[in-house]
Amino acid sequence: MRQGGPLLPKSMYAAVVDVLGREIVAGTFPAGSVVSLASLEERFEVSRTVAREAMRSLESKGMIEARRRVGLIVADRARWHVLDPQVIGWRLAGPTREDQMRSLMGLRIAVEPVAAHLGALNGTEHHRSTLLEMSRRLWELTRSGLANTQAFRDADARFHTTLLHSSANEMFIALAPALVAVASHPTRTVASARIERSLTFHEGIARAIAAGDGPAAEDHCRQLVALVRDHIGVE
């Protein structure tokens, strides 16, 4: 594919990328399917330039590849960039949702408790204050009847993003967009008792990191991710 050329406003091809990404995940276009620019122009009523840019975006996610003498084809799932937040979102919304949730939870269980321990050692004052603030915010939203809302999910995502950043571990920080995908993605309604239990762990993590208590932060985080795992029903 062309590697140079002018950048296009995202709004001109974002819809094409989103539709095709979802269809590839759903199997509408199985691996090996040929996708022509001409067919995209006709289907979406866009210019050749927009169609090409959309394919470049999907190629950057490992979902499309250019094959000599064949053209653009749908790549095998094994080549997808599985930590790309948009790919994660498509998979969470599609038929591979359970596989995606299982993979993300495995990663969270392995990474977040260690990040919490490191956060108690390496976190800055900004990290500590943000974690405490988001913990209070989550309680406020819950007591106002606003749990299971996007505002709650956004605050939870910020909490976990800050947690990973507080570790000062570059690899954990790079994983943050993928790991918070579960927190920010709508899922089944959570019972109020379970939410309140989870918030005691959030508060415990925030207070332990603020106090520089690594073992306590790690323990609270392990209990939190175990509770989330049980709620979403993955092993």
URLIN-V803673 format. One record per residue. PSI is psi in whole degrees, -180 to 180 (none if undefined). Layout:
{{PSI} {PSI}}
//
This chain:
{{156} {133} {-16} {-158} {167} {151} {144} {149} {136} {-34} {-21} {-23} {-4} {-39} {-40} {-45} {-45} {-46} {-48} {-39} {-45} {-39} {-37} {-45} {-39} {-11} {6} {-37} {93} {165} {135} {-11} {138} {132} {116} {147} {-36} {-40} {-35} {-40} {-46} {-46} {-46} {-3} {53} {168} {165} {-37} {-44} {-43} {-42} {-42} {-37} {-41} {-36} {-39} {-45} {-32} {-38} {-19} {4} {12} {-18} {142} {149} {123} {130} {135} {2} {-45} {-146} {127} {158} {128} {157} {147} {-32} {-18} {-8} {148} {90} {-13} {2} {124} {-35} {-39} {-42} {-46} {-43} {-41} {-36} {-26} {-4} {-167} {-14} {18} {-48} {-41} {-42} {-44} {-41} {-44} {-45} {-39} {-37} {-40} {-41} {-43} {-36} {-33} {-48} {-43} {-39} {-40} {-38} {-43} {-46} {-34} {-35} {-27} {-36} {-10} {143} {173} {-35} {-44} {-46} {-47} {-36} {-42} {-44} {-40} {-45} {-34} {-45} {-40} {-42} {-40} {-43} {-45} {-41} {-45} {-19} {7} {22} {19} {162} {29} {167} {-33} {-40} {-45} {-38} {-43} {-39} {-41} {-40} {-38} {-51} {-34} {-45} {-40} {-48} {-39} {-31} {-20} {-24} {18} {118} {-36} {-41} {-41} {-40} {-26} {-10} {-49} {-35} {-44} {-31} {0} {-38} {-41} {-36} {-8} {132} {136} {-168} {153} {138} {133} {146} {-37} {-39} {-40} {-47} {-38} {-42} {-34} {-27} {-34} {-41} {-47} {-40} {-41} {-50} {-45} {-39} {-42} {-41} {-31} {-3} {23} {91} {-50} {-41} {-42} {-43} {-42} {-47} {-39} {-39} {-40} {-36} {-50} {-30} {-39} {-43} {-43} {-45} {-36} {-44} {-7} {40} {154} {none}}
//
